[in-house]
Amino acid sequence: MILHIISRDGWRQAVAAGEVVADSLATQGYVHCSDYGTAHLPANLLFTGRTDMMLLVVDPDQVPVRWEPGDGTAPGGPWFPHVYGPIPTSAVVATHDFPPSADGTFALPAALSRVDGNPG
């Protein structure tokens, strides 16, 4: 499974439209996603302190995914799953609130370390 970070409002809009269409699809050609070990990296870079974020658990077999180096990562840095097209809401197998900790930073919710196909 792969993860996509989205606001609650963004998720409501996606449900109404039947698909997740992130701004990055128009600007970069893909929707940014993460795996269980890297979701905190973009969350802390882009969403520190936001209390309206969610994690979507996406079945990678239902979307066109390419694993590529992250934007701006150093050689040998983490690779991320990029979805080349909208994510149909039917490919989202679970949703989870993604609140920051007291200092505003994010860590993978403990519940995700034991469910949704995460091996860790």
PDB file as gemmi writes it, atoms N, CA and C in Angstrom:
CRYST1    1.000    1.000    1.000  90.00  90.00  90.00 P 1                      
ATOM      1  N   MET A   1       0.831  -1.176   0.000  1.00  0.00           N  
ATOM      2  CA  MET A   1       0.000   0.000   0.000  1.00  0.00           C  
ATOM      3  C   MET A   1       0.880   1.245   0.000  1.00  0.00           C  
ATOM      4  N   ILE A   2       0.352   2.304  -0.595  1.00  0.00           N  
ATOM      5  CA  ILE A   2       1.029   3.593  -0.579  1.00  0.00           C  
ATOM      6  C   ILE A   2       0.110   4.618   0.090  1.00  0.00           C  
ATOM      7  N   LEU A   3       0.673   5.741   0.492  1.00  0.00           N  
ATOM      8  CA  LEU A   3      -0.069   6.744   1.243  1.00  0.00           C  
ATOM      9  C   LEU A   3      -0.073   8.076   0.492  1.00  0.00           C  
ATOM     10  N   HIS A   4      -1.200   8.773   0.571  1.00  0.00           N  
ATOM     11  CA  HIS A   4      -1.296  10.127   0.032  1.00  0.00           C  
ATOM     12  C   HIS A   4      -1.810  11.033   1.141  1.00  0.00           C  
ATOM     13  N   ILE A   5      -1.152  12.175   1.332  1.00  0.00           N  
ATOM     14  CA  ILE A   5      -1.556  13.148   2.346  1.00  0.00           C  
ATOM     15  C   ILE A   5      -2.510  14.139   1.690  1.00  0.00           C  
ATOM     16  N   ILE A   6      -3.607  14.388   2.367  1.00  0.00           N  
ATOM     17  CA  ILE A   6      -4.636  15.276   1.818  1.00  0.00           C  
ATOM     18  C   ILE A   6      -5.356  15.964   2.969  1.00  0.00           C  
ATOM     19  N   SER A   7      -5.895  17.136   2.711  1.00  0.00           N  
ATOM     20  CA  SER A   7      -6.701  17.809   3.741  1.00  0.00           C  
ATOM     21  C   SER A   7      -8.091  17.170   3.793  1.00  0.00           C  
ATOM     22  N   ARG A   8      -8.782  17.373   4.888  1.00  0.00           N  
ATOM     23  CA  ARG A   8     -10.150  16.850   4.990  1.00  0.00           C  
ATOM     24  C   ARG A   8     -11.030  17.439   3.888  1.00  0.00           C  
ATOM     25  N   ASP A   9     -10.900  18.754   3.623  1.00  0.00           N  
ATOM     26  CA  ASP A   9     -11.679  19.368   2.545  1.00  0.00           C  
ATOM     27  C   ASP A   9     -11.313  18.772   1.194  1.00  0.00           C  
ATOM     28  N   GLY A  10     -10.038  18.543   0.975  1.00  0.00           N  
ATOM     29  CA  GLY A  10      -9.597  17.925  -0.277  1.00  0.00           C  
ATOM     30  C   GLY A  10     -10.191  16.539  -0.462  1.00  0.00           C  
ATOM     31  N   TRP A  11     -10.271  15.774   0.634  1.00  0.00           N  
ATOM     32  CA  TRP A  11     -10.859  14.442   0.565  1.00  0.00           C  
ATOM     33  C   TRP A  11     -12.355  14.519   0.265  1.00  0.00           C  
ATOM     34  N   ARG A  12     -13.042  15.456   0.893  1.00  0.00           N  
ATOM     35  CA  ARG A  12     -14.475  15.626   0.601  1.00  0.00           C  
ATOM     36  C   ARG A  12     -14.688  15.958  -0.881  1.00  0.00           C  
ATOM     37  N   GLN A  13     -13.860  16.827  -1.421  1.00  0.00           N  
ATOM     38  CA  GLN A  13     -13.946  17.169  -2.839  1.00  0.00           C  
ATOM     39  C   GLN A  13     -13.647  15.962  -3.714  1.00  0.00           C  
ATOM     40  N   ALA A  14     -12.658  15.174  -3.325  1.00  0.00           N  
ATOM     41  CA  ALA A  14     -12.306  13.981  -4.096  1.00  0.00           C  
ATOM     42  C   ALA A  14     -13.450  12.975  -4.094  1.00  0.00           C  
ATOM     43  N   VAL A  15     -14.072  12.774  -2.955  1.00  0.00           N  
ATOM     44  CA  VAL A  15     -15.198  11.842  -2.872  1.00  0.00           C  
ATOM     45  C   VAL A  15     -16.322  12.302  -3.799  1.00  0.00           C  
ATOM     46  N   ALA A  16     -16.600  13.594  -3.794  1.00  0.00           N  
ATOM     47  CA  ALA A  16     -17.660  14.120  -4.662  1.00  0.00           C  
ATOM     48  C   ALA A  16     -17.316  13.945  -6.144  1.00  0.00           C  
ATOM     49  N   ALA A  17     -16.032  14.093  -6.482  1.00  0.00           N  
ATOM     50  CA  ALA A  17     -15.596  13.983  -7.874  1.00  0.00           C  
ATOM     51  C   ALA A  17     -15.300  12.544  -8.296  1.00  0.00           C  
ATOM     52  N   GLY A  18     -15.099  11.664  -7.311  1.00  0.00           N  
ATOM     53  CA  GLY A  18     -14.761  10.278  -7.610  1.00  0.00           C  
ATOM     54  C   GLY A  18     -13.280  10.031  -7.816  1.00  0.00           C  
ATOM     55  N   GLU A  19     -12.450  11.078  -7.601  1.00  0.00           N  
ATOM     56  CA  GLU A  19     -11.006  10.910  -7.781  1.00  0.00           C  
ATOM     57  C   GLU A  19     -10.245  12.021  -7.077  1.00  0.00           C  
ATOM     58  N   VAL A  20      -9.018  11.690  -6.701  1.00  0.00           N  
ATOM     59  CA  VAL A  20      -8.107  12.664  -6.115  1.00  0.00           C  
ATOM     60  C   VAL A  20      -7.287  13.257  -7.256  1.00  0.00           C  
ATOM     61  N   VAL A  21      -7.368  14.579  -7.406  1.00  0.00           N  
ATOM     62  CA  VAL A  21      -6.591  15.271  -8.426  1.00  0.00           C  
ATOM     63  C   VAL A  21      -5.802  16.369  -7.716  1.00  0.00           C  
ATOM     64  N   ALA A  22      -4.575  16.071  -7.348  1.00  0.00           N  
ATOM     65  CA  ALA A  22      -3.730  17.042  -6.651  1.00  0.00           C  
ATOM     66  C   ALA A  22      -3.206  18.081  -7.638  1.00  0.00           C  
ATOM     67  N   ASP A  23      -2.882  19.268  -7.125  1.00  0.00           N  
ATOM     68  CA  ASP A  23      -2.315  20.321  -7.975  1.00  0.00           C  
ATOM     69  C   ASP A  23      -1.070  19.840  -8.705  1.00  0.00           C  
ATOM     70  N   SER A  24      -0.298  18.961  -8.068  1.00  0.00           N  
ATOM     71  CA  SER A  24       0.938  18.475  -8.679  1.00  0.00           C  
ATOM     72  C   SER A  24       0.691  17.683  -9.964  1.00  0.00           C  
ATOM     73  N   LEU A  25      -0.502  17.174 -10.147  1.00  0.00           N  
ATOM     74  CA  LEU A  25      -0.802  16.446 -11.387  1.00  0.00           C  
ATOM     75  C   LEU A  25      -0.684  17.395 -12.577  1.00  0.00           C  
ATOM     76  N   ALA A  26      -1.152  18.625 -12.428  1.00  0.00           N  
ATOM     77  CA  ALA A  26      -1.056  19.612 -13.505  1.00  0.00           C  
ATOM     78  C   ALA A  26       0.349  20.191 -13.628  1.00  0.00           C  
ATOM     79  N   THR A  27       1.024  20.395 -12.500  1.00  0.00           N  
ATOM     80  CA  THR A  27       2.321  21.066 -12.538  1.00  0.00           C  
ATOM     81  C   THR A  27       3.496  20.113 -12.742  1.00  0.00           C  
ATOM     82  N   GLN A  28       3.383  18.869 -12.246  1.00  0.00           N  
ATOM     83  CA  GLN A  28       4.490  17.930 -12.330  1.00  0.00           C  
ATOM     84  C   GLN A  28       4.132  16.642 -13.072  1.00  0.00           C  
ATOM     85  N   GLY A  29       2.863  16.444 -13.334  1.00  0.00           N  
ATOM     86  CA  GLY A  29       2.450  15.263 -14.077  1.00  0.00           C  
ATOM     87  C   GLY A  29       2.128  14.048 -13.231  1.00  0.00           C  
ATOM     88  N   TYR A  30       2.172  14.201 -11.921  1.00  0.00           N  
ATOM     89  CA  TYR A  30       1.864  13.067 -11.046  1.00  0.00           C  
ATOM     90  C   TYR A  30       1.356  13.552  -9.700  1.00  0.00           C  
ATOM     91  N   VAL A  31       0.750  12.621  -8.954  1.00  0.00           N  
ATOM     92  CA  VAL A  31       0.296  12.866  -7.590  1.00  0.00           C  
ATOM     93  C   VAL A  31       1.355  12.296  -6.647  1.00  0.00           C  
ATOM     94  N   HIS A  32       1.846  13.133  -5.749  1.00  0.00           N  
ATOM     95  CA  HIS A  32       2.847  12.695  -4.774  1.00  0.00           C  
ATOM     96  C   HIS A  32       2.241  11.712  -3.792  1.00  0.00           C  
ATOM     97  N   CYS A  33       2.951  10.632  -3.523  1.00  0.00           N  
ATOM     98  CA  CYS A  33       2.567   9.681  -2.478  1.00  0.00           C  
ATOM     99  C   CYS A  33       3.812   9.312  -1.691  1.00  0.00           C  
ATOM    100  N   SER A  34       3.628   8.521  -0.664  1.00  0.00           N  
ATOM    101  CA  SER A  34       4.717   8.077   0.201  1.00  0.00           C  
ATOM    102  C   SER A  34       4.490   6.621   0.538  1.00  0.00           C  
ATOM    103  N   ASP A  35       5.476   6.058   1.211  1.00  0.00           N  
ATOM    104  CA  ASP A  35       5.259   4.743   1.802  1.00  0.00           C  
ATOM    105  C   ASP A  35       5.187   4.947   3.317  1.00  0.00           C  
ATOM    106  N   TYR A  36       5.030   3.872   4.047  1.00  0.00           N  
ATOM    107  CA  TYR A  36       4.855   3.982   5.489  1.00  0.00           C  
ATOM    108  C   TYR A  36       6.076   4.590   6.181  1.00  0.00           C  
ATOM    109  N   GLY A  37       7.256   4.383   5.620  1.00  0.00           N  
ATOM    110  CA  GLY A  37       8.472   4.895   6.248  1.00  0.00           C  
ATOM    111  C   GLY A  37       8.816   6.325   5.894  1.00  0.00           C  
ATOM    112  N   THR A  38       8.140   6.893   4.883  1.00  0.00           N  
ATOM    113  CA  THR A  38       8.518   8.239   4.442  1.00  0.00           C  
ATOM    114  C   THR A  38       7.394   9.264   4.532  1.00  0.00           C  
ATOM    115  N   ALA A  39       6.203   8.896   4.953  1.00  0.00           N  
ATOM    116  CA  ALA A  39       5.068   9.830   4.956  1.00  0.00           C  
ATOM    117  C   ALA A  39       5.342  11.058   5.820  1.00  0.00           C  
ATOM    118  N   HIS A  40       6.114  10.899   6.866  1.00  0.00           N  
ATOM    119  CA  HIS A  40       6.399  12.038   7.740  1.00  0.00           C  
ATOM    120  C   HIS A  40       7.271  13.094   7.059  1.00  0.00           C  
ATOM    121  N   LEU A  41       8.065  12.712   6.070  1.00  0.00           N  
ATOM    122  CA  LEU A  41       8.981  13.666   5.432  1.00  0.00           C  
ATOM    123  C   LEU A  41       8.239  14.780   4.691  1.00  0.00           C  
ATOM    124  N   PRO A  42       7.360  14.457   3.736  1.00  0.00           N  
ATOM    125  CA  PRO A  42       6.625  15.554   3.094  1.00  0.00           C  
ATOM    126  C   PRO A  42       5.646  16.227   4.051  1.00  0.00           C  
ATOM    127  N   ALA A  43       5.098  15.480   5.000  1.00  0.00           N  
ATOM    128  CA  ALA A  43       4.167  16.080   5.964  1.00  0.00           C  
ATOM    129  C   ALA A  43       4.868  17.183   6.754  1.00  0.00           C  
ATOM    130  N   ASN A  44       6.074  16.905   7.225  1.00  0.00           N  
ATOM    131  CA  ASN A  44       6.801  17.901   8.004  1.00  0.00           C  
ATOM    132  C   ASN A  44       7.333  19.036   7.143  1.00  0.00           C  
ATOM    133  N   LEU A  45       7.614  18.769   5.898  1.00  0.00           N  
ATOM    134  CA  LEU A  45       8.094  19.804   4.986  1.00  0.00           C  
ATOM    135  C   LEU A  45       6.978  20.762   4.578  1.00  0.00           C  
ATOM    136  N   LEU A  46       5.792  20.217   4.350  1.00  0.00           N  
ATOM    137  CA  LEU A  46       4.717  21.003   3.745  1.00  0.00           C  
ATOM    138  C   LEU A  46       3.563  21.368   4.678  1.00  0.00           C  
ATOM    139  N   PHE A  47       3.336  20.574   5.723  1.00  0.00           N  
ATOM    140  CA  PHE A  47       2.100  20.733   6.495  1.00  0.00           C  
ATOM    141  C   PHE A  47       2.299  20.915   7.991  1.00  0.00           C  
ATOM    142  N   THR A  48       3.497  21.221   8.445  1.00  0.00           N  
ATOM    143  CA  THR A  48       3.760  21.358   9.883  1.00  0.00           C  
ATOM    144  C   THR A  48       2.713  22.243  10.550  1.00  0.00           C  
ATOM    145  N   GLY A  49       2.130  21.726  11.621  1.00  0.00           N  
ATOM    146  CA  GLY A  49       1.152  22.469  12.408  1.00  0.00           C  
ATOM    147  C   GLY A  49      -0.276  22.386  11.905  1.00  0.00           C  
ATOM    148  N   ARG A  50      -0.484  21.899  10.696  1.00  0.00           N  
ATOM    149  CA  ARG A  50      -1.865  21.811  10.195  1.00  0.00           C  
ATOM    150  C   ARG A  50      -2.592  20.673  10.886  1.00  0.00           C  
ATOM    151  N   THR A  51      -3.812  20.942  11.274  1.00  0.00           N  
ATOM    152  CA  THR A  51      -4.592  19.953  12.024  1.00  0.00           C  
ATOM    153  C   THR A  51      -5.717  19.348  11.193  1.00  0.00           C  
ATOM    154  N   ASP A  52      -5.731  19.622   9.901  1.00  0.00           N  
ATOM    155  CA  ASP A  52      -6.818  19.145   9.039  1.00  0.00           C  
ATOM    156  C   ASP A  52      -6.361  18.091   8.031  1.00  0.00           C  
ATOM    157  N   MET A  53      -5.251  17.422   8.317  1.00  0.00           N  
ATOM    158  CA  MET A  53      -4.692  16.496   7.339  1.00  0.00           C  
ATOM    159  C   MET A  53      -5.150  15.055   7.586  1.00  0.00           C  
ATOM    160  N   MET A  54      -5.156  14.295   6.499  1.00  0.00           N  
ATOM    161  CA  MET A  54      -5.530  12.879   6.525  1.00  0.00           C  
ATOM    162  C   MET A  54      -4.507  12.099   5.716  1.00  0.00           C  
ATOM    163  N   LEU A  55      -4.452  10.809   5.968  1.00  0.00           N  
ATOM    164  CA  LEU A  55      -3.688   9.892   5.136  1.00  0.00           C  
ATOM    165  C   LEU A  55      -4.663   8.984   4.407  1.00  0.00           C  
ATOM    166  N   LEU A  56      -4.494   8.894   3.102  1.00  0.00           N  
ATOM    167  CA  LEU A  56      -5.253   7.934   2.311  1.00  0.00           C  
ATOM    168  C   LEU A  56      -4.369   6.729   2.071  1.00  0.00           C  
ATOM    169  N   VAL A  57      -4.888   5.552   2.309  1.00  0.00           N  
ATOM    170  CA  VAL A  57      -4.164   4.321   2.018  1.00  0.00           C  
ATOM    171  C   VAL A  57      -4.653   3.863   0.649  1.00  0.00           C  
ATOM    172  N   VAL A  58      -3.733   3.823  -0.314  1.00  0.00           N  
ATOM    173  CA  VAL A  58      -4.071   3.574  -1.711  1.00  0.00           C  
ATOM    174  C   VAL A  58      -3.497   2.232  -2.159  1.00  0.00           C  
ATOM    175  N   ASP A  59      -4.321   1.451  -2.846  1.00  0.00           N  
ATOM    176  CA  ASP A  59      -3.880   0.185  -3.415  1.00  0.00           C  
ATOM    177  C   ASP A  59      -3.070   0.487  -4.676  1.00  0.00           C  
ATOM    178  N   PRO A  60      -1.760   0.231  -4.660  1.00  0.00           N  
ATOM    179  CA  PRO A  60      -0.930   0.585  -5.813  1.00  0.00           C  
ATOM    180  C   PRO A  60      -1.236  -0.237  -7.067  1.00  0.00           C  
ATOM    181  N   ASP A  61      -1.936  -1.340  -6.915  1.00  0.00           N  
ATOM    182  CA  ASP A  61      -2.303  -2.144  -8.076  1.00  0.00           C  
ATOM    183  C   ASP A  61      -3.430  -1.504  -8.889  1.00  0.00           C  
ATOM    184  N   GLN A  62      -4.051  -0.456  -8.341  1.00  0.00           N  
ATOM    185  CA  GLN A  62      -5.182   0.187  -9.018  1.00  0.00           C  
ATOM    186  C   GLN A  62      -4.830   1.541  -9.634  1.00  0.00           C  
ATOM    187  N   VAL A  63      -3.561   1.933  -9.558  1.00  0.00           N  
ATOM    188  CA  VAL A  63      -3.129   3.226 -10.096  1.00  0.00           C  
ATOM    189  C   VAL A  63      -1.788   3.064 -10.806  1.00  0.00           C  
ATOM    190  N   PRO A  64      -1.486   3.953 -11.767  1.00  0.00           N  
ATOM    191  CA  PRO A  64      -0.190   3.885 -12.454  1.00  0.00           C  
ATOM    192  C   PRO A  64       0.913   4.519 -11.600  1.00  0.00           C  
ATOM    193  N   VAL A  65       1.720   3.681 -10.950  1.00  0.00           N  
ATOM    194  CA  VAL A  65       2.735   4.141  -9.998  1.00  0.00           C  
ATOM    195  C   VAL A  65       4.135   3.947 -10.576  1.00  0.00           C  
ATOM    196  N   ARG A  66       4.972   4.946 -10.343  1.00  0.00           N  
ATOM    197  CA  ARG A  66       6.411   4.834 -10.602  1.00  0.00           C  
ATOM    198  C   ARG A  66       7.136   5.254  -9.325  1.00  0.00           C  
ATOM    199  N   TRP A  67       8.119   4.475  -8.920  1.00  0.00           N  
ATOM    200  CA  TRP A  67       8.949   4.839  -7.768  1.00  0.00           C  
ATOM    201  C   TRP A  67      10.115   5.657  -8.298  1.00  0.00           C  
ATOM    202  N   GLU A  68      10.254   6.886  -7.745  1.00  0.00           N  
ATOM    203  CA  GLU A  68      11.264   7.818  -8.239  1.00  0.00           C  
ATOM    204  C   GLU A  68      11.890   8.569  -7.073  1.00  0.00           C  
ATOM    205  N   PRO A  69      13.089   9.133  -7.290  1.00  0.00           N  
ATOM    206  CA  PRO A  69      13.700   9.933  -6.223  1.00  0.00           C  
ATOM    207  C   PRO A  69      12.790  11.095  -5.857  1.00  0.00           C  
ATOM    208  N   GLY A  70      12.758  11.426  -4.599  1.00  0.00           N  
ATOM    209  CA  GLY A  70      11.954  12.560  -4.152  1.00  0.00           C  
ATOM    210  C   GLY A  70      12.498  13.870  -4.675  1.00  0.00           C  
ATOM    211  N   ASP A  71      11.651  14.858  -4.777  1.00  0.00           N  
ATOM    212  CA  ASP A  71      12.071  16.185  -5.224  1.00  0.00           C  
ATOM    213  C   ASP A  71      13.129  16.733  -4.274  1.00  0.00           C  
ATOM    214  N   GLY A  72      14.237  17.123  -4.822  1.00  0.00           N  
ATOM    215  CA  GLY A  72      15.276  17.750  -4.020  1.00  0.00           C  
ATOM    216  C   GLY A  72      16.045  16.822  -3.106  1.00  0.00           C  
ATOM    217  N   THR A  73      15.851  15.516  -3.219  1.00  0.00           N  
ATOM    218  CA  THR A  73      16.604  14.619  -2.344  1.00  0.00           C  
ATOM    219  C   THR A  73      18.005  14.411  -2.887  1.00  0.00           C  
ATOM    220  N   ALA A  74      18.919  14.226  -1.987  1.00  0.00           N  
ATOM    221  CA  ALA A  74      20.302  13.969  -2.348  1.00  0.00           C  
ATOM    222  C   ALA A  74      20.427  12.585  -2.974  1.00  0.00           C  
ATOM    223  N   PRO A  75      21.460  12.369  -3.781  1.00  0.00           N  
ATOM    224  CA  PRO A  75      21.674  11.021  -4.312  1.00  0.00           C  
ATOM    225  C   PRO A  75      21.679  10.004  -3.165  1.00  0.00           C  
ATOM    226  N   GLY A  76      20.996   8.911  -3.370  1.00  0.00           N  
ATOM    227  CA  GLY A  76      20.883   7.899  -2.326  1.00  0.00           C  
ATOM    228  C   GLY A  76      19.776   8.184  -1.338  1.00  0.00           C  
ATOM    229  N   GLY A  77      19.060   9.294  -1.533  1.00  0.00           N  
ATOM    230  CA  GLY A  77      17.948   9.651  -0.647  1.00  0.00           C  
ATOM    231  C   GLY A  77      16.740   8.775  -0.924  1.00  0.00           C  
ATOM    232  N   PRO A  78      15.655   9.018  -0.214  1.00  0.00           N  
ATOM    233  CA  PRO A  78      14.472   8.160  -0.357  1.00  0.00           C  
ATOM    234  C   PRO A  78      13.793   8.314  -1.717  1.00  0.00           C  
ATOM    235  N   TRP A  79      13.200   7.232  -2.162  1.00  0.00           N  
ATOM    236  CA  TRP A  79      12.377   7.222  -3.362  1.00  0.00           C  
ATOM    237  C   TRP A  79      10.922   7.229  -2.917  1.00  0.00           C  
ATOM    238  N   PHE A  80      10.080   7.802  -3.751  1.00  0.00           N  
ATOM    239  CA  PHE A  80       8.670   7.933  -3.426  1.00  0.00           C  
ATOM    240  C   PHE A  80       7.817   7.395  -4.568  1.00  0.00           C  
ATOM    241  N   PRO A  81       6.641   6.871  -4.238  1.00  0.00           N  
ATOM    242  CA  PRO A  81       5.716   6.450  -5.291  1.00  0.00           C  
ATOM    243  C   PRO A  81       4.987   7.669  -5.856  1.00  0.00           C  
ATOM    244  N   HIS A  82       5.071   7.833  -7.159  1.00  0.00           N  
ATOM    245  CA  HIS A  82       4.367   8.909  -7.856  1.00  0.00           C  
ATOM    246  C   HIS A  82       3.280   8.276  -8.706  1.00  0.00           C  
ATOM    247  N   VAL A  83       2.064   8.761  -8.564  1.00  0.00           N  
ATOM    248  CA  VAL A  83       0.920   8.223  -9.299  1.00  0.00           C  
ATOM    249  C   VAL A  83       0.695   9.104 -10.525  1.00  0.00           C  
ATOM    250  N   TYR A  84       0.850   8.524 -11.697  1.00  0.00           N  
ATOM    251  CA  TYR A  84       0.733   9.253 -12.962  1.00  0.00           C  
ATOM    252  C   TYR A  84      -0.706   9.246 -13.456  1.00  0.00           C  
ATOM    253  N   GLY A  85      -1.507  10.039 -12.802  1.00  0.00           N  
ATOM    254  CA  GLY A  85      -2.916  10.190 -13.126  1.00  0.00           C  
ATOM    255  C   GLY A  85      -3.681  10.435 -11.848  1.00  0.00           C  
ATOM    256  N   PRO A  86      -4.962  10.741 -11.964  1.00  0.00           N  
ATOM    257  CA  PRO A  86      -5.778  10.904 -10.763  1.00  0.00           C  
ATOM    258  C   PRO A  86      -5.851   9.584 -10.000  1.00  0.00           C  
ATOM    259  N   ILE A  87      -6.091   9.676  -8.712  1.00  0.00           N  
ATOM    260  CA  ILE A  87      -6.295   8.480  -7.886  1.00  0.00           C  
ATOM    261  C   ILE A  87      -7.799   8.282  -7.748  1.00  0.00           C  
ATOM    262  N   PRO A  88      -8.358   7.225  -8.344  1.00  0.00           N  
ATOM    263  CA  PRO A  88      -9.795   6.988  -8.162  1.00  0.00           C  
ATOM    264  C   PRO A  88     -10.092   6.726  -6.685  1.00  0.00           C  
ATOM    265  N   THR A  89     -11.184   7.262  -6.196  1.00  0.00           N  
ATOM    266  CA  THR A  89     -11.514   7.015  -4.789  1.00  0.00           C  
ATOM    267  C   THR A  89     -11.730   5.528  -4.534  1.00  0.00           C  
ATOM    268  N   SER A  90     -12.054   4.763  -5.563  1.00  0.00           N  
ATOM    269  CA  SER A  90     -12.206   3.312  -5.399  1.00  0.00           C  
ATOM    270  C   SER A  90     -10.875   2.627  -5.087  1.00  0.00           C  
ATOM    271  N   ALA A  91      -9.748   3.292  -5.375  1.00  0.00           N  
ATOM    272  CA  ALA A  91      -8.425   2.735  -5.069  1.00  0.00           C  
ATOM    273  C   ALA A  91      -8.008   3.027  -3.628  1.00  0.00           C  
ATOM    274  N   VAL A  92      -8.759   3.888  -2.934  1.00  0.00           N  
ATOM    275  CA  VAL A  92      -8.456   4.233  -1.541  1.00  0.00           C  
ATOM    276  C   VAL A  92      -9.113   3.182  -0.657  1.00  0.00           C  
ATOM    277  N   VAL A  93      -8.285   2.397   0.019  1.00  0.00           N  
ATOM    278  CA  VAL A  93      -8.802   1.281   0.814  1.00  0.00           C  
ATOM    279  C   VAL A  93      -9.024   1.652   2.284  1.00  0.00           C  
ATOM    280  N   ALA A  94      -8.465   2.791   2.713  1.00  0.00           N  
ATOM    281  CA  ALA A  94      -8.669   3.254   4.093  1.00  0.00           C  
ATOM    282  C   ALA A  94      -8.288   4.724   4.181  1.00  0.00           C  
ATOM    283  N   THR A  95      -8.867   5.407   5.151  1.00  0.00           N  
ATOM    284  CA  THR A  95      -8.505   6.796   5.450  1.00  0.00           C  
ATOM    285  C   THR A  95      -8.214   6.899   6.937  1.00  0.00           C  
ATOM    286  N   HIS A  96      -7.286   7.765   7.270  1.00  0.00           N  
ATOM    287  CA  HIS A  96      -6.908   7.962   8.673  1.00  0.00           C  
ATOM    288  C   HIS A  96      -6.665   9.436   8.919  1.00  0.00           C  
ATOM    289  N   ASP A  97      -7.130   9.943  10.051  1.00  0.00           N  
ATOM    290  CA  ASP A  97      -6.747  11.284  10.454  1.00  0.00           C  
ATOM    291  C   ASP A  97      -5.236  11.300  10.651  1.00  0.00           C  
ATOM    292  N   PHE A  98      -4.620  12.437  10.347  1.00  0.00           N  
ATOM    293  CA  PHE A  98      -3.163  12.561  10.436  1.00  0.00           C  
ATOM    294  C   PHE A  98      -2.832  13.840  11.209  1.00  0.00           C  
ATOM    295  N   PRO A  99      -3.100  13.824  12.527  1.00  0.00           N  
ATOM    296  CA  PRO A  99      -2.856  15.027  13.330  1.00  0.00           C  
ATOM    297  C   PRO A  99      -1.366  15.178  13.648  1.00  0.00           C  
ATOM    298  N   PRO A 100      -0.919  16.426  13.783  1.00  0.00           N  
ATOM    299  CA  PRO A 100       0.469  16.629  14.199  1.00  0.00           C  
ATOM    300  C   PRO A 100       0.605  16.386  15.703  1.00  0.00           C  
ATOM    301  N   SER A 101       1.842  16.205  16.123  1.00  0.00           N  
ATOM    302  CA  SER A 101       2.104  16.100  17.563  1.00  0.00           C  
ATOM    303  C   SER A 101       2.036  17.502  18.173  1.00  0.00           C  
ATOM    304  N   ALA A 102       2.255  17.595  19.456  1.00  0.00           N  
ATOM    305  CA  ALA A 102       2.145  18.873  20.162  1.00  0.00           C  
ATOM    306  C   ALA A 102       3.086  19.935  19.602  1.00  0.00           C  
ATOM    307  N   ASP A 103       4.220  19.519  19.049  1.00  0.00           N  
ATOM    308  CA  ASP A 103       5.166  20.496  18.500  1.00  0.00           C  
ATOM    309  C   ASP A 103       4.888  20.820  17.028  1.00  0.00           C  
ATOM    310  N   GLY A 104       3.800  20.280  16.490  1.00  0.00           N  
ATOM    311  CA  GLY A 104       3.406  20.583  15.120  1.00  0.00           C  
ATOM    312  C   GLY A 104       3.961  19.653  14.064  1.00  0.00           C  
ATOM    313  N   THR A 105       4.827  18.714  14.461  1.00  0.00           N  
ATOM    314  CA  THR A 105       5.415  17.790  13.492  1.00  0.00           C  
ATOM    315  C   THR A 105       4.592  16.509  13.392  1.00  0.00           C  
ATOM    316  N   PHE A 106       4.847  15.792  12.322  1.00  0.00           N  
ATOM    317  CA  PHE A 106       4.085  14.580  12.042  1.00  0.00           C  
ATOM    318  C   PHE A 106       4.939  13.328  12.204  1.00  0.00           C  
ATOM    319  N   ALA A 107       4.279  12.264  12.626  1.00  0.00           N  
ATOM    320  CA  ALA A 107       4.846  10.921  12.661  1.00  0.00           C  
ATOM    321  C   ALA A 107       3.726   9.981  12.230  1.00  0.00           C  
ATOM    322  N   LEU A 108       4.088   8.878  11.638  1.00  0.00           N  
ATOM    323  CA  LEU A 108       3.089   7.914  11.204  1.00  0.00           C  
ATOM    324  C   LEU A 108       2.264   7.472  12.414  1.00  0.00           C  
ATOM    325  N   PRO A 109       0.942   7.540  12.315  1.00  0.00           N  
ATOM    326  CA  PRO A 109       0.113   7.081  13.442  1.00  0.00           C  
ATOM    327  C   PRO A 109       0.428   5.634  13.796  1.00  0.00           C  
ATOM    328  N   ALA A 110       0.473   5.345  15.072  1.00  0.00           N  
ATOM    329  CA  ALA A 110       0.816   4.000  15.541  1.00  0.00           C  
ATOM    330  C   ALA A 110      -0.105   2.944  14.942  1.00  0.00           C  
ATOM    331  N   ALA A 111      -1.374   3.269  14.776  1.00  0.00           N  
ATOM    332  CA  ALA A 111      -2.324   2.294  14.241  1.00  0.00           C  
ATOM    333  C   ALA A 111      -1.925   1.837  12.833  1.00  0.00           C  
ATOM    334  N   LEU A 112      -1.271   2.701  12.060  1.00  0.00           N  
ATOM    335  CA  LEU A 112      -0.879   2.327  10.701  1.00  0.00           C  
ATOM    336  C   LEU A 112       0.305   1.379  10.679  1.00  0.00           C  
ATOM    337  N   SER A 113       1.027   1.291  11.760  1.00  0.00           N  
ATOM    338  CA  SER A 113       2.155   0.364  11.766  1.00  0.00           C  
ATOM    339  C   SER A 113       1.693  -1.080  11.904  1.00  0.00           C  
ATOM    340  N   ARG A 114       0.387  -1.279  12.128  1.00  0.00           N  
ATOM    341  CA  ARG A 114      -0.107  -2.643  12.345  1.00  0.00           C  
ATOM    342  C   ARG A 114      -1.244  -3.034  11.400  1.00  0.00           C  
ATOM    343  N   VAL A 115      -1.669  -2.123  10.504  1.00  0.00           N  
ATOM    344  CA  VAL A 115      -2.833  -2.415   9.658  1.00  0.00           C  
ATOM    345  C   VAL A 115      -2.580  -2.000   8.220  1.00  0.00           C  
ATOM    346  N   ASP A 116      -3.588  -2.191   7.384  1.00  0.00           N  
ATOM    347  CA  ASP A 116      -3.603  -1.724   6.012  1.00  0.00           C  
ATOM    348  C   ASP A 116      -2.475  -2.283   5.156  1.00  0.00           C  
ATOM    349  N   GLY A 117      -2.017  -3.465   5.461  1.00  0.00           N  
ATOM    350  CA  GLY A 117      -1.001  -4.088   4.621  1.00  0.00           C  
ATOM    351  C   GLY A 117       0.404  -3.634   4.897  1.00  0.00           C  
ATOM    352  N   ASN A 118       0.617  -2.847   5.938  1.00  0.00           N  
ATOM    353  CA  ASN A 118       1.964  -2.400   6.286  1.00  0.00           C  
ATOM    354  C   ASN A 118       2.704  -3.559   6.933  1.00  0.00           C  
ATOM    355  N   PRO A 119       3.855  -3.954   6.386  1.00  0.00           N  
ATOM    356  CA  PRO A 119       4.577  -5.072   6.962  1.00  0.00           C  
ATOM    357  C   PRO A 119       5.249  -4.747   8.279  1.00  0.00           C  
ATOM    358  N   GLY A 120       5.406  -3.456   8.637  1.00  0.00           N  
ATOM    359  CA  GLY A 120       6.132  -3.085   9.846  1.00  0.00           C  
ATOM    360  C   GLY A 120       5.214  -2.847  10.928  1.00  0.00           C  
TER     361      GLY A 120                                                      
END                                                                             
